[in-house]
Amino acid sequence: MPLTQNVTFKTLLQKGNRVQVPKLIRWQFKMETGQTLKVGLARLGFWRPIQFFYAKMGKDGRIFIPELALAFFQDEKRQSLAGSVFEVTLEPA
């Protein structure tokens, strides 16, 4: 059974521009790796609109964040965002 409703959670951005979908959410909604998801991304502590993009979850439960979506959240120093806290919204596509 694929994801049928919106889910929001907070997570750290991991190296390789990936975010981990919590195991409890994957189990609760019986999420499938092949399902296309509409992903919303917002960095906590900064006022920026939510960036949306489409992605599929990998077998390990991680979602790859495109460079273009992350570039919107970087500051002038262009430091790595790994370890930053993001609020992720998953919606069925």
C-alpha positions as CSV (number, residue, x, y, z in Angstrom):
1,M,0.0,0.0,0.0
2,P,1.6,3.3,-1.0
3,L,1.5,6.6,0.9
4,T,-2.0,8.1,0.7
5,Q,-1.8,11.2,2.9
6,N,0.6,14.0,3.8
7,V,3.3,13.3,6.4
8,T,5.6,15.8,8.0
9,F,8.7,15.2,10.0
10,K,12.0,16.8,11.1
11,T,15.3,15.3,10.2
12,L,19.0,16.1,9.7
13,L,20.5,16.4,6.3
14,Q,23.0,13.6,5.9
15,K,26.2,13.7,3.8
16,G,25.5,13.1,0.1
17,N,22.4,15.4,0.3
18,R,20.1,12.7,1.7
19,V,17.4,12.7,4.3
20,Q,16.3,9.5,6.2
21,V,12.6,8.8,6.4
22,P,11.9,7.5,9.9
23,K,11.3,3.8,10.1
24,L,8.0,4.2,12.0
25,I,6.6,6.4,9.2
26,R,7.7,3.8,6.6
27,W,6.0,1.0,8.6
28,Q,2.9,3.0,9.4
29,F,2.1,3.8,5.8
30,K,3.8,0.7,4.3
31,M,5.8,2.9,2.0
32,E,7.1,1.4,-1.2
33,T,10.5,2.3,-2.7
34,G,9.1,2.7,-6.3
35,Q,6.4,5.2,-5.4
36,T,6.9,8.8,-6.7
37,L,6.6,11.3,-3.9
38,K,6.2,15.1,-3.8
39,V,8.8,16.2,-1.3
40,G,8.6,19.6,0.5
41,L,11.8,20.9,2.1
42,A,12.1,23.7,4.6
43,R,15.2,24.6,6.7
44,L,14.3,25.2,10.4
45,G,15.4,28.6,11.8
46,F,15.4,30.4,8.5
47,W,12.6,32.2,6.8
48,R,12.4,30.7,3.3
49,P,9.4,29.3,1.4
50,I,9.2,25.5,1.1
51,Q,10.9,24.0,-1.9
52,F,9.0,21.2,-3.6
53,F,10.4,18.5,-5.9
54,Y,9.6,14.9,-6.9
55,A,11.6,11.9,-5.7
56,K,11.6,8.2,-5.0
57,M,12.7,6.7,-1.7
58,G,15.6,4.3,-1.9
59,K,15.7,0.8,-0.4
60,D,17.5,2.1,2.6
61,G,14.7,4.6,3.4
62,R,16.7,7.7,2.2
63,I,15.6,10.4,-0.3
64,F,18.2,12.2,-2.4
65,I,17.8,16.0,-2.3
66,P,18.7,17.7,-5.6
67,E,21.5,20.4,-5.6
68,L,19.1,23.0,-7.0
69,A,16.7,22.6,-4.1
70,L,19.6,22.8,-1.5
71,A,21.2,25.8,-3.3
72,F,18.2,27.9,-2.3
73,F,19.0,27.3,1.4
74,Q,22.7,28.1,1.3
75,D,24.1,31.3,2.6
76,E,26.8,33.5,1.0
77,K,29.6,31.5,2.5
78,R,28.5,28.3,0.6
79,Q,29.2,26.1,3.6
80,S,27.9,22.5,3.6
81,L,24.4,22.1,4.8
82,A,25.1,18.5,6.2
83,G,23.9,18.4,9.8
84,S,21.3,21.1,9.3
85,V,17.8,20.4,10.5
86,F,15.1,20.3,7.8
87,E,11.3,19.9,8.0
88,V,10.3,17.4,5.3
89,T,6.8,17.0,3.9
90,L,5.9,13.9,1.9
91,E,2.9,13.8,-0.3
92,P,1.6,11.3,-2.8
93,A,2.4,12.5,-6.3
